[in-house]
Amino acid sequence: MAETFKPGDVVRLKAGGPKMVVEYVQDDRKLACVWFLEGNTKRDLFPGECVETPPAKEA
């Protein structure tokens, strides 16, 4: 994982999509993230290599 993420960091998938918040890091490689979609809370695990920090103007 090129970037190091920690709980509370705002991230998004490199392929695009909504901003997400890192809840915890699992096995030093997967990020448990939470985000909101149409008023519903969503959660999933993502490989750290697949997310990035959004530009400051979007964070």
VMD Tcl script that draws the C-alpha trace (Angstrom):
set ca {
  {0.00 0.00 0.00}
  {1.67 3.20 -1.14}
  {-0.30 5.50 1.18}
  {-0.85 4.74 4.83}
  {-4.43 5.19 5.96}
  {-5.86 5.30 9.46}
  {-9.36 5.39 10.97}
  {-11.10 8.68 10.26}
  {-9.32 9.34 6.95}
  {-11.52 10.37 4.02}
  {-10.83 8.26 0.92}
  {-12.41 7.31 -2.37}
  {-11.86 4.57 -4.90}
  {-9.27 5.39 -7.56}
  {-11.94 4.43 -10.11}
  {-14.23 7.13 -8.69}
  {-17.32 7.05 -6.55}
  {-18.42 8.60 -3.26}
  {-16.13 9.79 -0.50}
  {-15.80 7.20 2.28}
  {-14.43 7.24 5.83}
  {-11.96 4.58 6.99}
  {-13.41 2.79 10.04}
  {-10.46 0.46 10.63}
  {-7.55 -1.23 8.87}
  {-7.65 -5.03 8.67}
  {-4.49 -7.10 8.27}
  {-2.49 -3.93 7.40}
  {-3.84 -4.13 3.84}
  {-7.62 -3.87 3.72}
  {-9.58 -0.79 4.66}
  {-13.03 -1.07 6.21}
  {-14.89 1.96 4.88}
  {-18.29 3.51 5.49}
  {-20.22 5.89 3.22}
  {-23.76 7.04 2.63}
  {-25.84 6.36 -0.46}
  {-29.40 7.60 -0.88}
  {-29.81 7.97 2.87}
  {-28.47 4.48 3.64}
  {-25.22 3.60 5.40}
  {-22.96 1.31 3.35}
  {-19.86 -0.58 4.50}
  {-17.28 -2.71 2.72}
  {-13.61 -3.73 2.70}
  {-11.28 -2.42 0.01}
  {-7.62 -3.18 -0.76}
  {-5.51 -0.19 0.19}
  {-4.10 -0.10 -3.33}
  {-7.57 0.69 -4.70}
  {-8.22 3.89 -2.72}
  {-6.73 7.37 -2.63}
  {-7.08 10.56 -0.65}
  {-9.40 12.92 -2.54}
  {-7.96 16.31 -3.50}
  {-8.20 18.86 -0.66}
  {-10.92 20.85 -2.43}
  {-13.15 17.72 -2.39}
  {-12.37 16.46 1.14}
}
mol new
graphics top color blue
foreach p $ca { graphics top sphere $p radius 0.5 }
foreach p [lrange $ca 0 end-1] q [lrange $ca 1 end] { graphics top cylinder $p $q radius 0.2 }
display resetview
